Amino acid sequence: MPIDAKVVQQVAVLARLQVESSEEARLVKELTSILSYVEQLQDLDVSGIEPTSQVGEGTKAPLREDEVKPSNVRDEALAQAPDRDGDYFRVPQVV
Amino acid sequence: MTKKPDPLETAESIGRAVRNRERSAVEVARVFVERAERSAPRLSTYLHRDGARTLEMAAEVDRRLESGEKLSPLAGVPIALKDNLCTHGIPTTCGSRILEGYLPPYDAHVVERLRAAGAVFTGKTNCDEFAMGSSTENSAYFPTRNPWDLDRVPGGSSGGSAATVAALEASLALGSDTGGSVRQPAAFCGVFGLKPTYGAVSRYGLVAFASSLDQIGPFARTARDVALLFNEICGRDERDMTSRSDATPIDLESLERGVRGMKIGIPRDLLSVGVDPEITASLDRVTKKLSGEGAEILDVTLPHARYSIATYYLIAPAEASSNLARYDGVRYGFRAKSDDLQTMYASTRGKGFGREVRRRILLGTYALSAGYYDAYYLRAMKVRTLVRRDFDQALLRADAILLPTTPTPPFKLGEKVDDPLAMYLNDIFSIPASLAGAPALSFPSGRTRSNLPIGLQLVGRPFDEGTLLRIARTWEKKSGDPLGVPPIANGGART
């Protein structure tokens, strides 16, 4: 499916990313150019090839003891909030 | 008038002098802070720099030594940190508006290690927003300039870290490399830059871009200094489950043993994509020299490496679109005002992220979306397997692979900024090793006729960073061509 302004806006909704209508034409052009470049991957035969999601896979997941450790970052973390109410992050009303 | 910088003053020699109490850490820090005060505003190397804090850290190192504490070889060494490494109580913005003013409540693993070692931080360096870019022009704040030519880019995304070491504003620096973001700026600025094996260094506290590719790596002015910094940050950390205990410190003396009997492979097939003739000439010169030192030079093939850019620009944006979902204006950073939650999310992200980041989030979301996953993301992961196998095969025959770091010398500011694909194509030689998770080192191999740095790259077997540094060290000793000091570091240079 070719990329057009409608597709850009649909993807933008999925990404929770506001895209101004003034940006649509540029994004259509850039994304089309990148996607047509990556089309070259269709030339390769990848049947029977396992995907690599991460190198070093196959090594055993390392485990550690489940111990209680102090972290003490609550106040500092909350101090970064754009809006808060006591020990809570505050957001626009949802319900 | 401050003393002219000595290009051969290494981190190793600074650390030794400080530990032996021949120089105080404060004395060293003052030299670097004063130099940065002169050149950093013109190069725009730093997003956050606080000379007083640097001197305070140095004074603390002197106190620790005074009290008899044994410190590491990096004690008193001034080190710059890329601004995507979390530093407790020091701004960490990743070059993005969405994190403007953010003060992390914790240190990254590597930052913790360096503090314990007695390193002295010079500041947080400029970078492409969330490490997405190859020129540092995607920083939301300002572009960084190349110390060798202020009209040119320092490379990216870790452009500030590379430039600050090249200009001797810091003795060492840390950056992060996802598709070449340490190696390419190292090449453009004429310093060493190492992307360690994936898993060699804990990513805890490195702001995530593409988690299966991201790796923290050192910048330095000598091969030995690269090892010194790598040794301090490598190894297992339980807070990053991909970090591995296979990463062990490198014996510095092993770097002096030369290359006799070593097999070095040249991927001639990949070079056919096009390389600047001066870079090809530099590759030939280094190859001859290494051969003269007893290395065996052989041809290797990486048949799928030419598909690396296409593979990378699906995998990295896909992972980024997921990783960057956390910037929602709720817990930290910038929030756009709105009465409605969904609009607040979209507006915060639309206004807080710059062009390149938005482009990659859209591309990644598209590549992962229903109906496209198999054609794009899944296929890219399979091609990644083919690229990895190429390296496995080639490195059965060769101990290391030698190739250029970049196809061209540093380009001019503004030259590629409006053509994202042209910018991406510049990464053709650095991305393959990233997909393979292999260690890769860029080392300075000379300069062009117009006095711009050239870097070559060595790629090796997993956790064999030592071999790469040993080859680069051999070239370094035999080339008779010290790094040199860009005019700006001497207080000269046009503005």
Contacts between the chains, C-beta under 8 A, distances in Angstrom:
chain1	res1	chain2	res2	distance
A	3	B	366	7.9
A	7	B	366	7.7
A	8	B	362	6.8
A	11	B	362	5.3
A	11	B	365	5.1
A	11	B	366	5.0
A	11	B	369	6.8
A	12	B	346	7.7
A	12	B	362	6.5
A	13	B	346	8.0
A	14	B	365	5.2
A	14	B	369	6.3
A	15	B	321	6.3
A	15	B	349	7.6
A	15	B	361	5.1
A	15	B	362	6.2
A	15	B	365	4.3
A	16	B	325	7.7
A	16	B	328	7.3
A	16	B	342	7.4
A	16	B	345	4.4
A	16	B	346	5.1
A	16	B	349	5.9
A	17	B	346	6.1
A	17	B	349	4.9
A	17	B	350	5.6
A	17	B	353	7.5
A	17	B	358	6.2
A	17	B	361	5.9
A	17	B	362	6.9
A	18	B	346	4.2
A	18	B	347	5.2
A	18	B	349	6.9
A	18	B	350	3.0
A	18	B	351	7.4
A	19	B	350	6.7
A	19	B	358	7.5
A	19	B	362	7.7
A	20	B	350	7.5
A	27	B	359	7.0
A	27	B	362	6.7
A	30	B	359	6.1
A	30	B	420	5.6
A	30	B	421	7.9
A	31	B	359	7.3
A	31	B	362	6.6
A	31	B	363	6.2
A	31	B	366	7.3
A	33	B	420	7.7
A	33	B	421	5.3
A	34	B	313	6.3
A	34	B	363	6.3
A	34	B	420	6.7
A	34	B	421	6.0
A	34	B	424	7.6
A	35	B	363	7.9
A	35	B	366	7.9
A	37	B	309	7.7
A	37	B	310	6.1
A	37	B	313	7.6
A	37	B	421	5.9
A	38	B	310	4.2
A	38	B	313	6.2
A	38	B	314	5.8
A	38	B	376	7.1
A	38	B	380	7.8
A	39	B	310	8.0
A	40	B	307	6.4
A	40	B	310	5.3
A	41	B	307	6.2
A	41	B	310	5.2
A	41	B	311	6.7
A	41	B	314	7.7
A	41	B	379	5.4
A	41	B	380	6.4
A	41	B	383	5.6
A	42	B	375	7.7
A	42	B	379	7.6
A	44	B	304	7.5
A	44	B	307	6.6
A	44	B	383	6.0
A	44	B	386	7.1
A	46	B	379	6.1
A	46	B	382	4.0
A	46	B	383	6.5
A	46	B	386	7.4
A	49	B	382	4.4
A	49	B	383	8.0
A	49	B	385	5.2
A	49	B	386	6.5
A	50	B	382	7.3
A	50	B	385	5.8
A	51	B	378	6.0
A	51	B	381	3.4
A	51	B	382	5.0
A	51	B	384	7.3
A	51	B	385	6.4
A	52	B	381	5.5
A	52	B	382	7.8
A	52	B	384	4.2
A	52	B	385	4.6
A	52	B	388	6.0
A	52	B	435	7.8
A	53	B	212	6.4
A	53	B	381	5.8
A	54	B	212	4.6
A	54	B	242	6.9
A	55	B	198	5.0
A	55	B	199	7.5
A	55	B	212	7.4
A	55	B	388	6.9
A	55	B	436	7.0
A	55	B	437	3.2
A	56	B	198	6.3
A	56	B	199	5.0
A	56	B	242	6.3
A	56	B	244	6.6
A	56	B	437	6.6
A	59	B	244	7.4
A	61	B	241	6.6
A	62	B	236	7.6
A	62	B	238	7.2
A	62	B	241	6.1
A	64	B	238	5.1
A	73	B	105	4.2
A	73	B	106	6.3
A	76	B	103	7.7
A	76	B	105	3.7
A	77	B	105	5.0
A	77	B	331	7.4
A	77	B	332	7.9
A	79	B	103	7.7
A	80	B	102	6.3
A	80	B	103	6.5
A	80	B	105	7.4
A	80	B	331	6.8
A	80	B	332	3.9
A	80	B	333	7.5
A	81	B	330	7.6
A	81	B	331	6.0
A	81	B	332	6.8
A	82	B	329	6.1
A	82	B	330	7.5
A	82	B	332	7.4
A	82	B	333	7.1
A	82	B	334	7.2
A	82	B	335	3.7
A	83	B	335	6.8
A	89	B	330	5.4
A	89	B	331	5.8
A	91	B	330	5.8
A	91	B	341	5.7
A	91	B	344	7.0
A	92	B	338	6.1
A	92	B	339	5.4
A	92	B	340	5.7
A	92	B	341	4.9
A	92	B	344	5.5
A	93	B	339	7.5
A	93	B	341	7.8
A	94	B	341	5.4
